[in-house]
Amino acid sequence: MTRIGEFCLYVDWICIFYVPLHRFCNRQYKMIQNQRPPIRRIAFPILIALSISHCLNDMLQSVISAVYPLFKEDLSLSFAQIGLITLVYQMSASVFQPLMGLFFDKRPIAWSLPIGMCFTLVGIMNLAFATNLYWLLASVFIVGIGSSVLHPEASRIAFLASGGKRGLAQSLFQVGGNLGGSLGPLLVALLVAPYGRRHIAFFTAFALIAIVVMIPICRWFRSYLNHIKKSPMLVAGKIERPLSSRMTVFAISILLILIFSKYIYMASLTSYYTFYLIHKFGVTVQDSQLFLFVFLVATAIGTLVGGPVGDRAGRKYVIWASILGTAPFSMMMPHVGLAWTVVLSFCVGLMLSSAFPAILLYAQELLPNKLGLISGLFFGFAFGIAGIASAILGGMADKYGIEAVYNVCAFMPLLGLVACFLPNLKKR
């Protein structure tokens, strides 16, 4: 009866969200035929669909780190092996993202999003039944390929559908990912931890729902691409860059340093926060997932706020304040009790997550004719840094203890000082 009830819940979800969304998107993509690219009016139905797709995708991605304690126990894995799993997943997602972005810049494919989600579905199904480390590594590698397709392509479509309100559009898109990332551990705590890790297969239903939600997006994007092909003169002109080539390279280098600092610290929290809480405070696996959920909810809120604030105040100042502003909270967290640890983790998530929408948009405005490449580069670099950091931090935890990880990583947000060297861009 429980499974029947769950199936009914999925049907209700589709009826509530997909049917009205499908109607809205149909109207929206038909309007494109009478518009010049880029879209002058913000396409909220498309952005909502993208946010839901991103939510479901990142919820599936977050399942990987959320089930680490179960895999560690079942397969007797070390922290170093846990870090290796994260490394393989993140490297798969990071290496392919700029390549996918560059490929789709040259040859856009309207139905790329469902193709990517099919990879994620296959990877999650294999993850549920993996019986050894190598099977686990292959499973997360496949999931990473799915992520490498979705992020640059969905970010590109969000940019096109923004109607000039790029910060708002990017925040709406990314908050879906953050929300999904926070729901994954919660659902794992409720649906997998009490019953065994084979219940991970339950999450393939969400992959199927994501494919359904992506259909209106693909139809809208197909219509947009057809309009571009029929009107080549509309996009034939040279797109002016806001900075010289030398300054563009300098600014991108600064942004990558900021990504480096942000995602090393984020890796310590997403991969090892549950182990830290279990070790230091003696909480249960289920409770540790709930505390991780608090942190991830904060990242969703910060992401939603960061984009619109960047539109008004300037992206440089949001980047600077969000990363450097995290430092007081991160440096306090290793030295307080459980309650204050949860509170400070919320503050860290809120501050630190507001940086990425501003960083990505700043980079896209530097190279407006390379949206896929820039999106893939920054998402990929973020994933790659997170993967390498997870592997290194796992070895550090094995050798020096899990608390040493947080004592060292607490100082990473101080690298936010380099944001002061970013040049100011003209408002576009």
C-alpha positions in Angstrom: 0.0 0.0 0.0 2.9 2.3 0.7 4.2 2.0 -2.8 0.8 2.6 -4.3 0.5 5.7 -2.2 3.9 6.9 -3.4 2.9 6.3 -7.0 -0.3 8.3 -6.5 1.8 11.1 -5.0 3.9 11.2 -8.2 0.8 11.4 -10.3 -0.5 14.3 -8.2 2.8 16.0 -8.5 2.8 15.9 -12.3 -0.8 17.1 -12.4 -0.2 20.0 -10.1 3.1 21.2 -11.7 3.5 19.9 -15.1 0.1 20.4 -16.7 -0.2 24.2 -16.0 3.5 24.6 -16.7 3.1 22.8 -20.1 0.3 25.2 -21.1 2.3 28.3 -20.0 5.4 27.1 -21.8 3.4 26.5 -25.0 2.1 30.0 -25.0 5.6 31.4 -24.2 7.5 29.6 -26.9 4.9 30.6 -29.5 5.5 34.2 -28.6 9.1 33.9 -29.6 8.1 33.8 -33.2 7.3 37.5 -32.9 10.3 38.6 -30.9 13.9 39.4 -31.7 16.6 37.5 -29.8 17.5 37.7 -27.0 14.0 37.5 -25.5 13.1 41.0 -24.4 10.5 39.9 -21.7 11.5 37.5 -18.9 10.1 34.1 -19.6 9.0 33.1 -16.1 7.4 29.7 -17.2 10.7 28.6 -18.7 12.7 29.8 -15.7 10.3 27.9 -13.4 10.6 24.8 -15.5 14.4 25.1 -15.4 14.4 25.6 -11.7 12.3 22.5 -11.2 14.6 20.5 -13.5 17.6 21.8 -11.7 16.0 20.9 -8.4 15.3 17.3 -9.4 18.8 17.0 -11.0 20.7 18.2 -8.0 18.5 16.3 -5.6 19.7 13.1 -7.4 23.3 14.4 -7.4 23.1 15.0 -3.6 22.0 11.5 -3.0 25.6 10.4 -3.7 27.1 12.3 -0.7 24.1 11.7 1.5 24.5 7.9 1.4 28.2 8.0 2.2 27.7 6.8 5.8 25.7 3.8 4.5 28.3 2.9 1.9 31.1 3.3 4.5 29.4 0.9 6.8 28.2 -1.7 4.2 31.4 -1.9 2.2 33.9 -0.9 5.0 35.2 2.1 3.1 37.9 4.4 4.5 37.6 8.2 4.4 40.2 8.2 1.6 37.9 5.9 -0.5 34.9 8.2 0.3 37.0 11.0 -1.0 37.9 9.0 -4.1 34.2 8.4 -4.9 33.6 12.2 -4.7 36.7 12.8 -6.8 35.5 10.5 -9.6 32.0 12.0 -9.6 33.2 15.6 -9.5 35.9 15.0 -12.1 33.4 13.4 -14.5 31.1 16.4 -14.0 33.8 19.0 -14.2 36.0 17.8 -17.1 33.0 17.3 -19.4 31.1 20.5 -18.5 33.3 23.0 -20.5 33.6 20.5 -23.3 29.8 20.1 -23.4 29.4 23.9 -23.2 31.8 24.5 -26.1 30.1 21.8 -28.2 26.6 23.1 -27.7 27.9 26.7 -28.3 28.7 25.5 -31.8 26.0 22.9 -32.3 23.0 23.6 -30.0 20.7 20.6 -29.6 17.1 21.4 -28.3 16.7 18.0 -26.6 20.1 17.9 -24.8 18.5 18.2 -21.3 16.5 14.9 -21.3 19.6 13.2 -22.8 21.7 14.3 -19.9 19.0 13.2 -17.4 18.9 9.7 -18.9 22.6 9.3 -17.9 21.7 10.4 -14.3 18.9 7.9 -14.2 21.1 5.0 -15.2 23.8 6.0 -12.7 21.4 6.3 -9.8 19.9 2.8 -10.6 23.4 1.3 -10.6 24.3 3.1 -7.4 21.4 1.3 -5.6 22.8 -2.1 -6.4 26.6 -1.5 -6.3 28.4 -4.2 -4.3 32.0 -3.0 -4.5 34.0 0.2 -4.8 34.6 -0.1 -8.6 30.9 -0.4 -9.3 30.3 2.6 -7.1 32.9 4.6 -9.0 31.4 3.7 -12.4 27.9 4.6 -11.1 28.9 8.1 -9.9 30.9 8.6 -13.1 27.7 8.1 -15.2 25.8 10.5 -12.9 28.5 13.1 -13.4 28.1 12.9 -17.2 24.4 13.7 -16.7 25.3 16.8 -14.6 27.9 17.9 -17.2 25.1 18.2 -19.8 22.4 19.9 -17.7 24.3 22.7 -16.0 25.9 24.6 -19.0 22.8 24.0 -21.2 20.2 25.0 -18.6 22.3 28.0 -17.6 22.4 29.1 -21.2 18.6 28.8 -21.6 18.2 30.7 -18.3 20.3 33.5 -19.8 18.3 33.6 -23.0 15.0 33.6 -21.1 16.0 36.3 -18.6 14.7 39.3 -20.6 17.7 41.3 -19.3 17.0 40.4 -15.6 20.0 38.1 -15.6 20.6 38.1 -11.8 17.0 37.2 -11.1 16.9 34.5 -13.8 20.2 32.9 -12.7 19.1 33.0 -9.0 15.8 31.3 -9.9 17.6 28.7 -11.9 20.3 28.0 -9.2 18.0 28.1 -6.2 16.3 25.1 -7.7 19.6 23.3 -7.6 20.2 24.3 -4.0 16.8 23.3 -3.0 17.2 19.9 -4.6 20.6 19.5 -3.0 19.0 20.1 0.4 16.1 17.7 -0.3 18.3 14.9 -1.3 19.8 14.2 2.2 16.4 14.7 3.8 14.8 12.1 1.6 17.7 9.8 2.1 17.2 10.1 5.8 13.5 9.4 5.5 13.4 6.8 2.7 16.8 5.1 2.5 18.6 5.2 5.9 15.9 3.3 7.8 15.4 0.6 5.1 18.8 0.1 3.4 20.6 1.6 0.5 18.9 -0.4 -2.2 16.0 2.0 -1.7 18.2 4.5 -3.6 16.4 3.0 -6.7 13.3 4.9 -5.4 15.0 8.1 -6.8 14.8 7.0 -10.4 11.1 8.1 -10.3 12.3 11.7 -9.8 14.6 11.3 -12.9 11.5 10.3 -15.0 9.6 13.3 -13.6 12.5 15.6 -14.5 12.4 14.3 -18.1 8.7 15.1 -18.3 9.3 18.7 -16.9 12.1 19.2 -19.5 9.8 18.6 -22.5 8.3 22.2 -22.6 11.7 23.7 -22.1 13.1 21.7 -25.1 10.1 22.8 -27.2 10.7 26.5 -26.3 14.4 26.2 -27.0 13.7 24.4 -30.3 11.4 27.2 -31.3 14.1 29.8 -30.3 16.8 28.0 -32.4 14.5 27.8 -35.4 13.8 31.5 -35.2 17.6 32.2 -35.1 18.1 30.0 -38.2 15.4 31.8 -40.1 16.8 35.2 -39.1 20.6 35.0 -39.2 21.0 38.8 -39.5 19.7 39.2 -36.0 22.7 37.5 -34.5 25.3 38.2 -37.1 26.6 41.3 -35.5 29.7 41.3 -33.3 29.0 41.3 -29.6 31.0 43.9 -27.8 33.0 42.8 -24.8 33.1 45.1 -21.7 36.9 44.6 -21.1 40.0 44.2 -23.2 41.3 40.6 -23.8 44.0 41.1 -21.2 41.7 42.4 -18.5 39.1 39.7 -19.4 41.8 37.0 -18.7 42.8 38.8 -15.5 39.2 39.0 -14.2 38.4 35.4 -15.0 41.6 34.3 -13.1 40.3 36.3 -10.1 36.9 34.6 -10.4 38.5 31.2 -10.5 40.5 31.9 -7.4 37.2 32.8 -5.6 35.6 29.6 -6.9 38.7 27.8 -5.5 38.2 29.2 -2.0 34.4 28.8 -2.0 34.3 25.2 -3.1 37.1 23.8 -1.0 35.2 25.0 2.0 31.9 23.8 0.5 33.5 20.3 -0.1 34.4 20.0 3.6 30.7 20.6 4.5 28.9 18.6 1.8 31.2 15.5 2.0 32.2 15.4 5.7 29.8 17.5 7.7 27.7 14.4 8.7 30.9 12.6 9.8 32.0 15.6 11.8 28.7 15.8 13.7 28.7 12.1 14.3 32.3 12.1 15.6 32.3 15.3 17.7 28.7 15.3 19.1 27.7 11.7 18.9 24.5 12.3 16.8 22.8 9.5 14.8 23.2 9.2 11.0 19.6 10.3 10.6 20.1 13.4 12.8 23.3 14.3 10.9 21.3 14.3 7.7 18.7 16.6 9.1 21.5 19.0 10.3 23.0 18.8 6.8 19.5 19.7 5.5 19.6 22.9 7.6 22.9 24.0 6.0 21.7 23.2 2.4 18.4 25.1 2.9 20.5 28.1 3.9 22.5 27.8 0.6 19.2 27.8 -1.3 18.1 31.1 0.4 21.5 32.7 -0.2 21.4 31.7 -3.9 18.0 33.2 -4.4 19.1 36.5 -2.8 22.5 36.8 -4.4 21.4 37.3 -8.1 18.8 40.1 -7.6 21.1 41.9 -5.2 23.9 41.7 -7.7 21.6 43.3 -10.4 21.1 46.3 -8.1 24.3 46.7 -6.1 26.8 45.3 -8.6 28.1 41.8 -8.9 31.6 42.7 -7.7 30.4 43.8 -4.3 28.1 40.8 -3.8 31.0 38.5 -4.6 33.3 40.3 -2.2 30.9 40.4 0.7 29.6 36.9 0.4 32.9 35.1 0.4 34.8 37.3 2.8 31.8 37.7 5.0 31.7 33.9 5.5 35.1 34.0 7.3 33.9 35.0 10.8 31.4 32.2 10.9 33.7 29.5 9.4 36.5 30.3 11.9 34.1 30.1 14.9 32.4 26.9 13.9 35.1 24.4 15.0 35.1 25.8 18.6 31.5 25.8 19.6 28.9 23.2 20.7 26.2 21.4 18.6 23.5 24.1 18.7 25.9 26.9 17.7 27.5 24.6 15.1 24.1 24.2 13.4 23.4 28.0 13.6 26.8 28.9 12.2 26.5 26.4 9.4 23.3 28.1 8.5 25.1 31.5 8.4 27.9 30.0 6.3 25.5 28.5 3.8 23.5 31.8 3.5 26.6 34.0 3.0 28.7 31.7 0.8 26.1 30.5 -1.6 25.1 34.1 -2.6 28.4 34.4 -4.4 28.0 31.9 -7.3 25.1 33.5 -9.2 27.1 36.8 -9.2 30.4 35.1 -10.2 28.8 33.2 -13.1 26.9 36.2 -14.4 30.0 38.4 -14.1 31.9 35.8 -16.2 29.1 35.5 -18.8 29.0 39.3 -19.2 32.8 39.2 -19.9 32.3 36.7 -22.8 28.6 37.1 -23.9 29.2 35.1 -27.1 30.5 32.0 -25.2 27.7 31.3 -22.7 27.9 27.6 -22.8 31.7 27.6 -22.5 31.7 30.0 -19.6 28.9 28.2 -17.8 30.6 24.8 -18.3 34.0 26.2 -17.3 32.8 27.6 -14.0 30.4 24.8 -13.1 33.1 22.3 -14.1 35.9 24.1 -12.2 33.6 24.2 -9.2 32.9 20.5 -9.4 36.5 19.7 -10.1 37.8 21.7 -7.1 35.2 20.1 -4.9 36.2 16.6 -6.1 39.9 17.1 -5.6 39.4 18.8 -2.2 37.1 16.0 -1.1 39.8 13.4 -1.9 42.6 15.5 -0.1 40.3 16.2 2.9 39.4 12.5 3.1 43.1 11.6 3.4 43.6 14.4 6.0 40.7 13.1 8.0 42.1 9.6 8.0 45.6 10.8 9.1 44.8 13.7 11.5 41.1 13.3 12.4 37.9 14.8 11.0 38.1 17.9 13.3 41.4 18.9 11.6 39.6 19.3 8.3 37.4 22.0 9.7 40.2 23.7 11.6 42.2 24.1 8.3 39.3 24.9 5.9 37.9 27.6 8.2 40.4 30.0 6.8 39.6 29.5 3.1 36.9 32.2 2.9 39.7 34.8 3.6 40.7 34.4 0.0 37.6 36.5 -0.7 40.0 39.5 -0.3 41.1 39.1 -3.9 37.6 40.2 -5.1 38.7 43.8 -4.5 40.9 43.4 -7.7 37.9 42.7 -10.0 37.3 45.6 -12.4 33.9 47.2 -12.4 31.7 46.3 -15.4 29.4 48.8 -17.1 25.8 48.0 -16.5 24.3 46.2 -19.5 
